[in-house]
């Protein structure tokens, strides 16, 4: 995806990967979990790929998410 309008979503995604959870990423970014979650949903729709595997224990990148993280970090 080369659309520069998604840079905030990409940055948020990278923070979630580094922190291991949406909640921790939101705290580090100084925003609400819902804001980060919505941004991730927009990014996944734009990429037509599921980028994160979400669970009660945290969030981990899928194979596609790991490749995206390597590109965007």
Buried (B, 14 or more C-beta within 10 A) or exposed (E): BEEEEBEEBBBBBBBBBEBEBBBBBBBEBEEEBEBBBEBBEBBBEBBEBEBBEBEEEBBBBBEBBEEBBEEBE
